[in-house]
Amino acid sequence: MEKRFPCSLFVSLLLAFFLFSTNSSDALEVGFYSKSCPDVEKIVRKTVLSYYKDDPTITAPLLRLHFHDCFVEGCDGSVLINSTKTNVAEKDAKPNLSLDGFDVIDKAKAELEAKCPGVVSCADIVALAARDAVSLATYVVRSGKWSKDHNMYEVETGRRDGRVSTVSDAINNLPSSFWGIYQLKRSFASKGLNLKDLAVLSAAHTIGNSHCNSFAKRLYNYTGKGDMDPSLLASYATTLKKECTPTDNTTVLEMVPGSSTTFDTTYFKLVKEKKGLFHSDQALLRSQVTKNYVLSHVTNSTGFFHDFGVSMVKMGRNKVLEGKNGEIRKNCAVIN
């Protein structure tokens, strides 16, 4: 079975529902397609579940797709668009080259087009698939202990698809895994997200894998002087060096060793121990707000799953297209 290898579920993530935020929308709603395509959630969930049964590592890529979509042109499905002879699209930007899960979105879209042609946006499919993916990766949700419908949170729908997708927008808007807390704070604030959202959504790194070249600089040449990132535990760096050489572009490691397909709060324990794979993970200890959230959830998951759902909904409201803006793509990879 071939595994999915997302480079980073970087946040690109995201309580309080700021309905009137400049970046958010007050027109999205749960059940937007209740009359026009009532089976939309069932169809998307069935599609995600079919892929999950064959490959549990699909959860992280689907979650990451939603993050990378919302952080660039807003949650408009622009990350799905293919490049053309005259335009290099977002998906071909360096931070997006390791994105995966497009086949899942395409499969769900094809089934929805057969059932409800021209109704459901690709942007909404991405948002629904991300929710279904993280719900399947969360034991308390999957087992029915969290909610009867096995969903971590309800997804607001009503987005339309964007017609703009450029490599430069992706490069300029996606956070870097090497960023510190001030850069992360500014990036998230520009999307209407606060420090709590930053801490909560960073926990998306609980699932998934990363290529060595995404963090090797921390191990071998952090400041260009052959040094190591001091925010990384030295003994853990030694362990990582045994797996990754400075020029290794192929090896992948689990974000959370031994638990890369289970969504829980183990991530916070690693950050506390200075074992976060990315500098941006350890940056959470540099702000009192994010540090307090990390430390309060090291051994206690109370409230976290709720918080994650709230932040995901909040992120999902970023600069959405509604009404007559944008379009409903027939093929998620191609502008109509």
C-alpha positions as CSV (number, residue, x, y, z in Angstrom):
1,M,0.0,0.0,0.0
2,E,1.4,3.3,-1.1
3,K,1.5,5.9,1.7
4,R,0.7,9.6,1.4
5,F,3.5,11.9,2.4
6,P,2.5,15.4,3.1
7,C,5.4,17.6,3.7
8,S,3.9,19.6,6.5
9,L,0.4,20.2,7.5
10,F,1.6,23.6,8.0
11,V,-0.5,25.9,8.9
12,S,-1.6,27.2,7.3
13,L,-4.4,26.9,10.5
14,L,-7.5,28.7,12.7
15,L,-13.1,30.7,19.6
16,A,-15.2,32.9,19.0
17,F,-16.9,33.0,15.7
18,F,-16.2,36.5,14.3
19,L,-19.1,36.7,12.0
20,F,-18.3,40.2,11.1
21,S,-14.6,40.0,10.7
22,T,-13.2,41.7,7.6
23,N,-11.8,38.3,6.4
24,S,-14.9,36.2,7.2
25,S,-18.3,35.6,5.9
26,D,-21.8,35.8,7.4
27,A,-23.5,34.2,4.4
28,L,-22.1,30.7,4.8
29,E,-24.4,28.2,6.6
30,V,-24.6,24.6,7.7
31,G,-26.9,22.8,5.3
32,F,-26.5,25.3,2.4
33,Y,-27.2,22.5,0.0
34,S,-30.2,21.0,1.9
35,K,-32.5,21.6,-1.0
36,S,-30.3,21.8,-4.0
37,C,-28.1,18.7,-3.2
38,P,-29.2,17.1,0.1
39,D,-26.8,14.2,-0.1
40,V,-23.7,16.3,-0.6
41,E,-22.2,15.4,2.9
42,K,-23.0,11.7,2.5
43,I,-21.3,11.6,-0.9
44,V,-18.2,13.4,0.3
45,R,-17.9,11.3,3.4
46,K,-18.4,8.0,1.5
47,T,-15.7,9.0,-0.9
48,V,-13.2,10.0,1.8
49,L,-14.0,6.8,3.8
50,S,-13.4,4.6,0.7
51,Y,-9.9,6.1,0.3
52,Y,-9.3,6.0,4.1
53,K,-10.0,2.3,4.3
54,D,-7.3,1.6,1.6
55,D,-4.9,4.2,3.0
56,P,-5.3,5.8,6.5
57,T,-2.5,8.3,5.7
58,I,-4.9,10.1,3.3
59,T,-6.2,12.1,6.3
60,A,-3.3,14.5,6.6
61,P,-3.2,15.5,2.9
62,L,-6.9,16.3,2.9
63,L,-6.6,18.4,6.0
64,R,-3.6,20.2,4.5
65,L,-5.3,20.9,1.2
66,H,-7.9,23.0,3.1
67,F,-5.3,24.9,5.0
68,H,-3.3,25.7,1.9
69,D,-6.4,26.7,0.0
70,C,-7.7,29.1,2.6
71,F,-4.4,30.8,3.3
72,V,-3.8,32.0,-0.3
73,E,-6.8,33.3,-2.2
74,G,-9.2,32.5,0.6
75,C,-11.2,29.3,0.7
76,D,-12.1,29.2,-3.0
77,G,-10.7,26.0,-4.3
78,S,-7.9,27.8,-6.1
79,V,-5.3,25.3,-4.8
80,L,-6.9,22.7,-7.0
81,I,-6.4,24.5,-10.3
82,N,-3.9,23.2,-12.8
83,S,-1.2,25.4,-14.4
84,T,-1.6,26.4,-18.0
85,K,0.8,27.5,-20.7
86,T,0.2,31.1,-19.7
87,N,-0.1,30.7,-15.9
88,V,1.7,28.9,-13.2
89,A,-0.9,28.0,-10.6
90,E,-0.7,27.7,-6.8
91,K,-0.3,23.9,-6.8
92,D,3.1,24.3,-8.6
93,A,4.5,26.6,-5.9
94,K,7.4,25.0,-4.0
95,P,5.4,24.8,-0.7
96,N,2.6,23.0,-2.5
97,L,4.6,20.5,-4.5
98,S,4.1,17.8,-1.9
99,L,0.3,18.4,-1.6
100,D,-1.8,15.2,-2.1
101,G,-5.4,14.1,-2.1
102,F,-6.5,15.8,-5.3
103,D,-7.8,12.4,-6.5
104,V,-10.2,12.2,-3.6
105,I,-11.6,15.7,-4.3
106,D,-11.9,14.8,-8.0
107,K,-13.7,11.6,-7.2
108,A,-16.2,13.3,-4.9
109,K,-16.7,16.1,-7.5
110,A,-17.5,13.6,-10.2
111,E,-20.1,11.8,-8.1
112,L,-21.7,15.1,-7.1
113,E,-21.8,16.3,-10.7
114,A,-23.6,13.1,-11.6
115,K,-26.1,13.7,-8.8
116,C,-26.4,17.5,-8.7
117,P,-24.7,19.0,-11.8
118,G,-23.3,22.5,-11.4
119,V,-24.4,22.9,-7.8
120,V,-21.6,22.0,-5.3
121,S,-18.4,24.0,-5.4
122,C,-15.0,22.4,-5.2
123,A,-14.1,24.8,-2.4
124,D,-16.9,23.3,-0.3
125,I,-15.8,19.7,-1.2
126,V,-12.3,20.5,0.1
127,A,-13.8,21.9,3.4
128,L,-16.0,18.9,3.9
129,A,-13.3,16.4,3.0
130,A,-10.9,18.0,5.5
131,R,-13.6,17.7,8.3
132,D,-14.3,14.1,7.4
133,A,-10.6,13.3,7.2
134,V,-9.7,14.6,10.7
135,S,-12.9,13.0,12.1
136,L,-11.8,9.6,10.8
137,A,-8.3,10.2,12.3
138,T,-9.8,11.0,15.7
139,Y,-10.6,7.9,17.8
140,V,-13.2,9.5,20.1
141,V,-15.0,10.9,17.0
142,R,-14.7,7.8,14.8
143,S,-15.9,5.6,17.7
144,G,-19.0,7.7,18.2
145,K,-17.9,9.0,21.6
146,W,-17.7,12.6,20.4
147,S,-20.9,12.9,18.3
148,K,-23.6,10.6,17.0
149,D,-22.8,11.5,13.4
150,H,-19.1,10.9,13.8
151,N,-18.2,14.5,12.9
152,M,-15.8,16.6,14.9
153,Y,-17.6,19.8,13.8
154,E,-20.2,21.0,11.4
155,V,-19.1,22.6,8.1
156,E,-20.6,25.8,6.8
157,T,-21.1,25.6,3.1
158,G,-22.0,28.1,0.3
159,R,-18.6,28.9,-1.0
160,R,-18.0,29.5,-4.7
161,D,-14.9,28.6,-6.7
162,G,-12.3,31.2,-7.6
163,R,-10.9,31.9,-11.0
164,V,-7.5,33.1,-9.9
165,S,-4.6,30.8,-8.9
166,T,-1.0,32.0,-9.2
167,V,2.3,30.7,-7.9
168,S,3.3,34.1,-6.5
169,D,0.2,34.3,-4.3
170,A,1.0,30.9,-2.8
171,I,4.6,31.9,-2.1
172,N,3.6,35.2,-0.6
173,N,0.9,33.9,1.7
174,L,1.7,30.4,2.9
175,P,3.5,30.4,6.3
176,S,7.0,28.8,6.4
177,S,7.9,26.0,8.7
178,F,11.0,28.0,9.7
179,W,9.1,31.0,10.9
180,G,9.2,32.4,14.4
181,I,6.2,33.4,16.5
182,Y,6.0,37.0,15.3
183,Q,5.9,36.0,11.7
184,L,3.3,33.4,12.4
185,K,1.2,35.8,14.5
186,R,1.2,38.3,11.6
187,S,0.3,35.7,9.0
188,F,-2.6,34.3,11.0
189,A,-3.9,37.7,12.0
190,S,-4.0,38.6,8.3
191,K,-6.5,35.7,7.9
192,G,-8.6,36.8,10.9
193,L,-7.0,34.2,13.2
194,N,-5.6,34.8,16.6
195,L,-2.9,33.2,18.8
196,K,-5.2,30.6,20.2
197,D,-6.1,29.6,16.6
198,L,-2.4,29.4,15.9
199,A,-1.8,27.0,18.7
200,V,-4.9,24.9,18.0
201,L,-4.4,24.6,14.3
202,S,-0.7,23.8,14.6
203,A,-1.8,20.6,16.2
204,A,-2.8,19.5,12.7
205,H,0.9,18.3,12.7
206,T,-0.3,15.5,14.9
207,I,-1.0,13.5,11.7
208,G,1.0,13.1,8.6
209,N,4.6,12.8,7.5
210,S,7.4,15.2,6.4
211,H,10.3,15.0,3.9
212,C,13.7,15.4,5.5
213,N,14.4,18.5,3.3
214,S,11.6,20.3,5.1
215,F,13.6,20.4,8.4
216,A,17.2,19.3,7.6
217,K,18.4,22.9,7.9
218,R,17.5,22.7,11.6
219,L,19.8,19.8,12.0
220,Y,22.8,20.8,10.0
221,N,23.0,24.5,9.1
222,Y,20.4,26.5,10.9
223,T,22.1,30.0,10.6
224,G,24.5,29.1,7.8
225,K,27.3,28.3,10.2
226,G,26.9,24.6,10.3
227,D,24.9,24.8,13.6
228,M,21.7,23.3,14.9
229,D,18.5,25.0,15.8
230,P,18.7,25.6,19.6
231,S,15.0,25.2,20.0
232,L,15.3,21.5,19.0
233,L,16.3,19.0,21.7
234,A,19.9,18.0,21.0
235,S,19.4,14.3,21.6
236,Y,16.3,14.3,19.4
237,A,18.3,16.1,16.7
238,T,20.9,13.3,16.9
239,T,18.1,10.7,16.4
240,L,16.8,12.6,13.3
241,K,20.3,12.9,11.8
242,K,20.4,9.1,11.7
243,E,17.4,9.2,9.3
244,C,18.1,12.4,7.4
245,T,21.3,13.6,5.6
246,P,21.7,17.3,4.7
247,T,20.8,16.6,1.0
248,D,18.1,13.9,1.5
249,N,15.1,14.8,-0.6
250,T,13.3,11.4,-0.5
251,T,13.2,10.1,3.1
252,V,10.0,10.8,5.0
253,L,9.5,10.7,8.7
254,E,6.3,10.7,10.8
255,M,5.4,14.1,12.3
256,V,4.6,12.3,15.6
257,P,6.6,9.1,15.7
258,G,4.4,6.0,16.0
259,S,1.2,8.0,15.8
260,S,1.0,9.7,12.4
261,T,-2.5,8.5,11.5
262,T,-4.1,9.3,14.9
263,F,-5.4,12.8,15.6
264,D,-4.9,13.6,19.3
265,T,-2.9,15.9,21.6
266,T,0.4,14.0,21.4
267,Y,1.7,16.9,19.4
268,F,1.7,19.2,22.4
269,K,3.7,16.8,24.4
270,L,6.4,16.8,21.7
271,V,6.5,20.6,21.6
272,K,6.9,20.8,25.3
273,E,9.8,18.4,25.1
274,K,11.4,20.4,22.2
275,K,10.8,17.6,19.8
276,G,8.6,19.5,17.3
277,L,9.8,18.7,13.8
278,F,9.6,22.3,12.6
279,H,10.9,25.5,14.0
280,S,7.3,26.8,13.7
281,D,6.2,24.1,16.1
282,Q,8.7,25.2,18.8
283,A,7.8,28.8,18.2
284,L,4.6,28.1,20.0
285,L,6.6,28.3,23.3
286,R,7.7,31.8,22.5
287,S,4.3,33.4,23.2
288,Q,2.6,33.2,26.5
289,V,-0.8,32.6,24.9
290,T,0.3,29.8,22.7
291,K,2.7,28.3,25.3
292,N,-0.2,28.2,27.9
293,Y,-2.4,26.4,25.4
294,V,0.3,23.9,24.6
295,L,1.2,23.1,28.2
296,S,-2.5,22.9,29.3
297,H,-3.1,20.1,26.7
298,V,0.0,18.0,27.2
299,T,-1.8,15.4,29.2
300,N,-5.4,16.7,29.0
301,S,-7.4,16.7,25.7
302,T,-10.4,18.4,27.4
303,G,-11.7,21.1,25.1
304,F,-9.1,20.6,22.4
305,F,-11.4,18.8,19.9
306,H,-14.0,21.5,20.3
307,D,-11.4,24.2,19.9
308,F,-10.1,22.6,16.8
309,G,-13.5,22.5,15.2
310,V,-14.2,26.2,16.1
311,S,-10.8,27.3,14.6
312,M,-11.4,25.2,11.5
313,V,-14.8,26.9,10.9
314,K,-13.2,30.2,11.5
315,M,-10.5,29.6,9.0
316,G,-13.0,28.3,6.5
317,R,-14.7,31.7,6.4
318,N,-11.6,33.4,5.1
319,K,-12.3,35.6,2.0
320,V,-14.9,33.2,0.6
321,L,-16.7,34.0,-2.7
322,E,-20.5,34.0,-2.5
323,G,-23.6,34.9,-4.5
324,K,-22.7,35.7,-8.0
325,N,-18.9,35.9,-7.4
326,G,-16.7,33.2,-8.7
327,E,-18.2,30.1,-10.2
328,I,-19.1,26.4,-9.7
329,R,-16.4,24.6,-11.5
330,K,-17.3,21.5,-13.5
331,N,-13.8,20.1,-13.1
332,C,-12.0,21.2,-10.0
333,A,-8.7,21.4,-11.8
334,V,-9.9,23.7,-14.6
335,I,-11.6,27.1,-14.6
336,N,-14.9,27.0,-16.5
